[in-house]
Amino acid sequence: MRKHYLLLIAALLASPLVSTQALAHGNTEPQYGGVVKIVGEYSFEMKQDGDQVSVWVFYDGEPLNAAELGLRLKVKGEDRKEMIETAAAEGNRFSAPVNLSGASQVLAMLTLQDGVSKIVGKYKL
């Protein structure tokens, strides 16, 4: 019986050493100076640079190959609603000429390799 109490005390003393923090999959910090959104195992980073918008995509923290995927931006505003096709750039980056001024919401809609499955990152501006 004394052995059980000693084990219990040892477990209680060691418990502060074990982290209970849940770690999210993917990148939570921007790597390119944009805004990051996490959707399950996928993460999006969107950045406006002048009249150009870039979106980088990741799966479980690893960059995806943009050439094998598709990405459209649905831009919504008070008097604005448009769908913009982006072009695959180098690595995991998509790019499109668009100005987000006056927009209140942007949906980054990623189409996976099967051509059917979609993952959507929602940005409130």
N, C-alpha and C positions, 0 to 999 in steps of 0.2 A: 504494500500500500504506500509506503514511504517513497518507493521508486516512482510511482505514478505522480505523486506530488512534485517530486524533483523534476520530472519531465515536463509537467505543466508549467512550473516556474521557469524552467529553461526556455520553453516555447514563448511564454509571455515576455520574457526579457529580450529575446531575439526578434520579436515581431516588429519593433521600430526600425530594425535594420533592413526589413523587406519593404520595397516600394510598392504601394498599392495604386500608384498612378497608372491609368490606362493610356497607353501610347497609341496615337492615331497612325494609320498607315498612310504613306505618302508624304509629300512635302507640305508642311504647314507654314514655312517661312518662304517669302519670295526669293527666287534665285536671280531674277532679271529686273527687279524693281517694280513689279506689278502687284496685282491683288490676287490672292490665292483663294480658290474655292475647292473644297473637298466633297466628292460625291462617291461614297463607298470607298473602293480601293483606288479610284481615279482622282487625280487632282488637275486643276486648270490654273494657269497663271495668265491673267490678261493685263496688257499694258497699252495705254494710248501714247503715241509719240507723234505729235503734230497731227497730220491727217491720216495717219497709219495706225492700225490696231494689230497687235501681235498677241497670239495665244499659244502658250506652251502646254503640252499635255504629258501626263505621267501616269503610270500604273504602278501602284505600290512603291512609289518613290523612284521608279526607273523611267527614263525618258522613252516615249513611244516613237515609232517611225512615222512621221507625218505623211510620208509618201504612200503609206499603206492604208490611210484613214481618210475620212472626210470631216470637214467642220464648217458649219454655217452659223452665222450670228443673226439672231432675231433681235432687232433694236426697237424698243417701244418708248414712246414719249407722249406728251399731251396731244400733239397733232402729228404724231409720227409713228409709223409702223412699217418696218421694212425688213426683208430677208436678204442677207449678204453672204454670198459664197466666198470662202477664203481660199487662198492658194497655199499648198504645202511649200514651206521654205526649207531651210537646212535643218537637219535633225528632227526635233520634236516640235518645231515652231510652225504655226500657221500665220498668215498675214493677209490683210485686206485694207484697201483704201477706204476709210470711213471716219467721220468725225462724230464723236459721241456727245457733243455739246447739245443740250436740250433733251437728251435721252434720260429716262427714269429707270429703265431696266434693260439689261442685255442678257439673252439666253445664248450660251455657247453650246451648240448641239453637235456632239461628236458622234459620227457614224463609224462603227467598228468594222473590222475586216470582212465580216460576213455580209456587209452591205445592208443589213436590216436592223441590228441592235443599235440603240442610241443611248448615250449618256449625256445628261444636260446639267451644265453648271449655271446657276442663276445669280446674276449680279444686280444688286440694287444700287443705283447711282444717286 
